[in-house]
Amino acid sequence: MKLTKKAIDSFKYQGPGTRQDIRWDDQLPGFGVRIYPTGKKAFVLSYRANGRKHIMTIGAYGVLTLDQARDKAKRLIGQVLDGKDPLEDRKQVSQGATIKKLCHEYIERYGKTNKKTWEEDQRRINRHIIPSWGNIKVQSIKRSDVASLHHTIGKTAPYEANRILALLSKMFELAQRWGFLAENSINPARKIDKFKERKRDRWLSHEELPRVAQAIDKEENVYIRAAFWLYLLTGMRRSELLQVKWSEIDFERKEIRIPESKAGRIHYVPLYVVKRKWNKV
């Protein structure tokens, strides 16, 4: 039969108390209305995913109109055709993974394979995010929570607060893809004003350089001493220098080849033997 409001209003429960009484719609296959022994009614959708049949409750009749329920059923059928299981997704959201779980998945499934600086993300997670929200469910985090954390960190470390805001935004974006959040949920880390940042340029002055050189030469560990000199003379970032491989050093050309710089292109860093002559201080 074709479901209509008049027909649904007239439906009475039929059968013993344990029997499902569902009236199916001829217009939209798999769509129907279930009548309970109490007289309450709810829209349902029957579908098959991964070889198994499921009956999913769409919503209560009265809360949803027939047209609203039919439209929602069509969207759910579209998800099934795309290979998804709407009921399983709903269960995962209702069970509620914690922020700690999301952080772990972010590092393992995204950070380590997509970001050279994933260890910085791990540091920020361990220092700020997990202590604040570790056991809270992902879907419980609101924009006001993110804004509050951003503001608190920003009181003493505005640059760090902005980096954490960007990290959270990416994590919640991935949470939607991975089923931790509903696909139509709002990313709580977006539309939050960042702290103003100014470019921080700092060079050693002519007076400071001799003192820095003396401090480096006093370091007993030859490897640490050499590392500081490389930082100072090449201007390389710490993350870049720590990842340099022997195969990327050309001793004949006296240069280091960085395969992929922050700008996304190959970068060559010259290496020269410098004869130092510092003024005494």
DOLO-401202 format. One line per 3 residues: number of its first residue (from 1); their letters; for each residue x, y, z of C-alpha. Coordinates in nm, 3 decimals, decimal comma, padded with zeros to 5 digits. Layout:
N
NUM> a> X/Y/Z  ... .
//
This chain:
281
1> mkl> 00,000/00,000/00,000  00,102/00,358/-00,042  00,160/00,516/00,297 .
4> tkk> -00,045/00,829/00,363  -00,105/01,030/00,678  -00,467/00,917/00,685 .
7> aid> -00,364/00,552/00,658  -00,097/00,581/00,928  -00,344/00,748/01,166 .
10> sfk> -00,582/00,456/01,120  -00,325/00,181/01,180  -00,376/-00,038/01,489 .
13> yqg> -00,128/-00,289/01,625  -00,194/-00,643/01,504  -00,048/-00,961/01,645 .
16> pgt> 00,100/-01,089/01,975  00,307/-00,852/02,185  00,642/-00,979/02,053 .
19> rqd> 00,556/-00,958/01,683  00,683/-00,669/01,472  00,393/-00,502/01,297 .
22> irw> 00,537/-00,305/01,005  00,335/-00,165/00,715  00,553/-00,121/00,410 .
25> ddq> 00,528/00,155/00,153  00,477/00,055/-00,211  00,614/00,388/-00,334 .
28> lpg> 00,960/00,364/-00,170  01,093/00,006/-00,129  01,225/-00,067/00,220 .
31> fgv> 01,041/00,228/00,377  00,765/00,160/00,627  00,600/00,246/00,955 .
34> riy> 00,612/00,024/01,260  00,319/00,007/01,502  00,393/-00,082/01,863 .
37> ptg> 00,155/-00,255/02,108  00,136/00,074/02,299  -00,005/00,243/01,990 .
40> kka> 00,307/00,447/01,917  00,438/00,448/01,561  00,781/00,499/01,408 .
43> fvl> 00,919/00,517/01,056  01,168/00,245/00,965  01,394/00,151/00,675 .
46> syr> 01,485/-00,203/00,575  01,809/-00,243/00,381  02,089/-00,491/00,319 .
49> ang> 02,456/-00,408/00,381  02,757/-00,640/00,380  02,529/-00,935/00,316 .
52> rkh> 02,314/-00,870/00,622  01,961/-00,737/00,647  01,894/-00,446/00,883 .
55> imt> 01,584/-00,262/00,998  01,668/00,089/01,109  01,438/00,326/01,296 .
58> iga> 01,429/00,662/01,121  01,221/00,854/01,375  00,892/00,864/01,563 .
61> ygv> 00,571/00,942/01,378  00,452/01,280/01,501  00,805/01,402/01,554 .
64> ltl> 00,867/01,347/01,183  00,603/01,398/00,918  00,556/01,139/00,647 .
67> dqa> 00,730/01,359/00,388  01,025/01,428/00,622  01,066/01,059/00,698 .
70> rdk> 01,045/00,967/00,330  01,314/01,222/00,240  01,537/01,095/00,519 .
73> akr> 01,487/00,738/00,401  01,596/00,836/00,050  01,918/00,989/00,187 .
76> lig> 01,989/00,675/00,388  01,928/00,457/00,082  02,179/00,673/-00,103 .
79> qvl> 02,437/00,598/00,169  02,371/00,225/00,134  02,421/00,248/-00,243 .
82> dgk> 02,756/00,417/-00,172  02,860/00,112/00,028  02,795/00,250/00,376 .
85> dpl> 02,600/00,102/00,663  02,392/00,381/00,825  02,294/00,172/01,126 .
88> edr> 02,655/00,080/01,201  02,758/00,443/01,168  02,484/00,542/01,410 .
91> kqv> 02,595/00,278/01,660  02,954/00,398/01,643  02,847/00,756/01,710 .
94> sqg> 02,616/00,656/01,993  02,881/00,440/02,160  03,102/00,744/02,146 .
97> ati> 03,475/00,717/02,099  03,675/00,938/02,333  03,905/01,222/02,235 .
100> kkl> 04,197/01,006/02,350  04,094/00,740/02,097  04,060/00,998/01,821 .
103> che> 04,406/01,138/01,902  04,556/00,790/01,876  04,385/00,727/01,542 .
106> yie> 04,494/01,067/01,413  04,862/01,000/01,483  04,860/00,641/01,355 .
109> ryg> 04,633/00,678/01,053  04,718/01,031/00,941  05,006/01,198/01,124 .
112> ktn> 05,279/00,940/01,076  05,203/00,892/00,707  05,124/01,249/00,603 .
115> kkt> 05,322/01,486/00,824  05,694/01,511/00,882  05,617/01,711/01,196 .
118> wee> 05,377/01,454/01,346  05,590/01,440/01,663  05,505/01,805/01,726 .
121> dqr> 05,137/01,713/01,697  05,195/01,429/01,944  05,361/01,669/02,186 .
124> rin> 05,070/01,911/02,169  04,822/01,627/02,211  05,001/01,493/02,518 .
127> rhi> 05,051/01,835/02,676  04,722/02,010/02,606  04,444/01,803/02,446 .
130> ips> 04,443/01,473/02,638  04,486/01,633/02,984  04,189/01,858/02,910 .
133> wgn> 03,953/01,625/02,721  04,103/01,275/02,710  03,802/01,084/02,848 .
136> ikv> 03,535/01,307/02,693  03,344/01,166/02,397  03,422/01,320/02,060 .
139> qsi> 03,064/01,422/01,986  03,040/01,597/02,323  03,298/01,862/02,234 .
142> krs> 03,132/02,192/02,145  03,270/02,504/01,982  03,260/02,677/02,321 .
145> dva> 03,492/02,405/02,459  03,744/02,457/02,181  03,724/02,836/02,216 .
148> slh> 03,783/02,807/02,590  04,089/02,583/02,548  04,227/02,810/02,277 .
151> hti> 04,179/03,115/02,498  04,337/02,950/02,804  04,651/02,841/02,617 .
154> gkt> 04,666/03,173/02,435  04,703/03,371/02,758  05,066/03,265/02,777 .
157> apy> 05,134/03,105/02,437  04,922/03,255/02,157  05,126/03,099/01,877 .
160> ean> 05,096/02,754/02,035  04,722/02,810/02,084  04,678/02,877/01,712 .
163> ril> 04,873/02,564/01,618  04,652/02,356/01,849  04,339/02,510/01,698 .
166> all> 04,455/02,406/01,349  04,537/02,058/01,479  04,192/02,017/01,635 .
169> skm> 04,022/02,137/01,318  04,198/01,865/01,116  04,124/01,601/01,379 .
172> fel> 03,751/01,678/01,381  03,747/01,682/01,001  03,895/01,332/00,999 .
175> aqr> 03,654/01,227/01,276  03,369/01,285/01,033  03,538/01,072/00,765 .
178> wgf> 03,616/00,791/01,007  03,270/00,770/01,166  03,354/00,921/01,504 .
181> lae> 03,112/01,200/01,417  02,809/01,218/01,191  02,896/01,341/00,842 .
184> nsi> 02,664/01,639/00,876  02,803/01,743/01,214  02,963/02,083/01,267 .
187> npa> 03,339/02,104/01,310  03,369/02,267/01,655  03,721/02,399/01,584 .
190> rki> 03,611/02,621/01,297  03,491/02,982/01,304  03,707/03,062/01,607 .
193> dkf> 03,915/03,377/01,587  04,288/03,311/01,603  04,532/03,521/01,796 .
196> ker> 04,717/03,774/01,585  05,063/03,660/01,486  05,360/03,867/01,388 .
199> krd> 05,648/03,733/01,190  05,930/03,666/01,431  06,265/03,757/01,278 .
202> rwl> 06,563/03,728/01,508  06,931/03,738/01,418  07,239/03,734/01,633 .
205> she> 07,396/04,074/01,663  07,765/04,137/01,602  07,815/04,161/01,977 .
208> elp> 07,622/03,838/02,053  07,787/03,610/01,798  08,126/03,575/01,974 .
211> rva> 07,955/03,485/02,302  07,740/03,221/02,130  08,052/03,076/01,961 .
214> qai> 08,234/03,049/02,292  07,934/02,881/02,456  07,915/02,624/02,176 .
217> dke> 08,288/02,546/02,198  08,254/02,481/02,572  08,012/02,193/02,503 .
220> env> 08,196/01,868/02,585  07,986/01,643/02,359  08,139/01,667/02,012 .
223> yir> 07,813/01,565/01,840  07,606/01,830/02,015  07,879/02,085/01,948 .
226> aaf> 07,884/01,996/01,577  07,503/02,008/01,559  07,492/02,360/01,701 .
229> wly> 07,753/02,477/01,453  07,552/02,327/01,168  07,237/02,505/01,288 .
232> llt> 07,426/02,831/01,318  07,618/02,819/00,989  07,353/02,665/00,761 .
235> gmr> 07,039/02,826/00,903  06,856/02,493/00,870  06,552/02,412/01,080 .
238> rse> 06,598/02,159/01,356  06,344/01,921/01,199  06,524/01,943/00,863 .
241> llq> 06,871/01,880/01,003  06,761/01,586/01,219  06,617/01,412/00,912 .
244> vkw> 06,918/01,457/00,684  07,056/01,127/00,551  07,416/01,061/00,448 .
247> sei> 07,295/01,002/00,092  07,170/01,362/00,085  07,514/01,509/00,159 .
250> dfe> 07,738/01,580/-00,141  08,092/01,627/-00,009  08,234/01,710/-00,351 .
253> rke> 07,982/01,986/-00,417  07,984/02,078/-00,047  07,607/02,090/-00,009 .
256> iri> 07,312/01,925/00,160  07,015/01,830/-00,057  06,677/01,859/00,118 .
259> pes> 06,437/01,648/-00,098  06,122/01,829/00,013  06,146/02,157/00,195 .
262> kag> 05,861/02,334/00,373  05,797/02,519/00,047  05,739/02,185/-00,126 .
265> rih> 06,047/02,186/-00,350  06,406/02,058/-00,343  06,637/02,289/-00,149 .
268> yvp> 07,017/02,293/-00,155  07,212/02,412/00,150  07,578/02,502/00,086 .
271> lyv> 07,848/02,371/00,317  08,169/02,567/00,340  08,474/02,534/00,558 .
274> vkr> 08,476/02,857/00,753  08,783/02,989/00,930  08,652/03,152/01,244 .
277> kwn> 08,806/03,458/01,394  08,589/03,599/01,670  08,661/03,909/01,867 .
280> kv> 08,724/03,848/02,230  08,457/03,958/02,472 .
//
